[in-house]
Amino acid sequence: MIRGRVIGKVWASKRIEALPRGALLEIEIEGKTRLIAFDPLGCDAGEDVLITQGSVAAAYFGGKAAPVDALIIGSIDEQT
């Protein structure tokens, strides 16, 4: 898993049909690297999130061949 922070939304009015409905969010990792992740949870800017990538992210959609390489799997409420 990767920890990151949501820094914004990415709007795509044209998408391939295999991409499910949901938000695409820009995530900052370690203050430098950025990536785009699919968000099934409804996260907002400023939230710390957990992300999974690769085949694990794609497997979330079951038998559908969704072209998702990064998936938000959790929103971090607190760290102790």
HELIX and SHEET records of a PDB file:
HELIX    1   1 SER A   55  ALA A   59  1                                   5    
SHEET    1   A 5 THR A  33  ASP A  39  0                                        
SHEET    2   A 5 ALA A  23  ILE A  29 -1                                        
SHEET    3   A 5 ILE A   2  VAL A  10 -1                                        
SHEET    4   A 5 ASP A  48  GLN A  53 -1                                        
SHEET    5   A 5 ALA A  70  ILE A  76 -1                                        
END                                                                             
